[in-house]
Amino acid sequence: MPPRLTASDARWHLDGAAVFLHEKQPCRLDYRLVCDSGWRTLSGEVSGWVGSERIAVEVLSDSAGGWRLNGEMVAEVEGCEDLDLNFS
């Protein structure tokens, strides 16, 4: 399924799904990225499963360049501007 790009409230929304094998296990991950009108990443969500493991990840950025992963600050990526889903 190709990703779907829509605009709403001066934001871009990219929704999609990836189905693949990882270490011989079936995987399905649904994702949503939200960017502002200048294409700066505001948030990302990934949910689904890898083998029998459920996946639920939320990433949020703030205006100061900080990032939260499932609610917790992640200092190692402070100042980054974009998300790379790596599986898409």
C-alpha positions in Angstrom: 0.0 0.0 0.0 1.6 3.3 -1.0 1.7 6.1 1.7 -1.0 8.7 1.7 -0.1 12.4 2.0 -2.8 14.9 3.2 -2.9 18.4 4.4 -4.9 19.7 7.3 -4.6 22.7 9.6 -1.4 23.9 8.0 0.2 20.5 8.7 1.2 17.6 6.4 0.1 14.1 7.4 1.8 11.0 5.9 0.1 7.7 6.6 1.2 4.3 5.5 1.8 0.7 6.3 4.8 -1.6 5.8 4.5 -5.4 5.6 7.8 -7.3 5.5 9.9 -10.1 7.0 12.4 -9.3 9.8 14.7 -12.1 10.9 12.3 -14.6 9.3 9.3 -13.2 11.2 6.3 -11.5 9.6 5.8 -7.8 10.4 3.2 -5.2 9.9 3.8 -1.6 10.9 1.3 1.2 10.4 2.8 4.7 10.7 1.8 8.4 10.7 4.2 11.3 10.4 3.0 14.9 11.0 5.0 17.9 9.7 4.4 21.6 9.9 4.0 23.7 6.8 7.8 24.0 6.4 8.1 20.2 6.5 9.7 20.1 10.0 8.7 16.9 11.7 6.3 17.4 14.7 5.4 13.8 15.5 5.5 10.2 14.5 3.5 7.1 15.5 4.2 3.5 14.7 2.0 0.6 15.7 1.7 -3.0 14.7 3.6 -6.2 15.3 6.9 -7.9 14.6 6.4 -11.7 14.9 4.4 -12.0 18.1 5.6 -8.8 19.6 3.2 -5.8 19.6 4.8 -2.4 18.7 3.5 1.0 19.8 5.9 4.0 19.5 5.2 7.7 19.7 7.8 10.4 19.0 7.2 14.1 19.6 9.4 17.0 18.8 9.3 20.4 20.4 10.3 23.9 19.2 13.6 23.8 21.1 14.9 20.8 19.2 14.0 18.3 21.9 12.5 14.8 21.2 10.3 12.6 23.3 10.0 8.8 22.8 6.9 7.4 24.4 6.9 10.4 26.7 10.5 10.3 27.8 13.1 12.9 26.6 15.9 11.5 24.5 19.0 13.7 24.8 21.0 11.8 22.2 18.9 13.1 19.3 18.4 16.7 20.5 18.7 19.1 17.6 17.7 16.5 15.0 15.2 17.7 12.5 13.7 14.6 11.0 12.6 11.0 11.6 13.8 8.1 9.6 11.5 5.1 10.0 14.2 2.8 8.6 11.6 0.1 7.7 9.7 2.1 5.0 
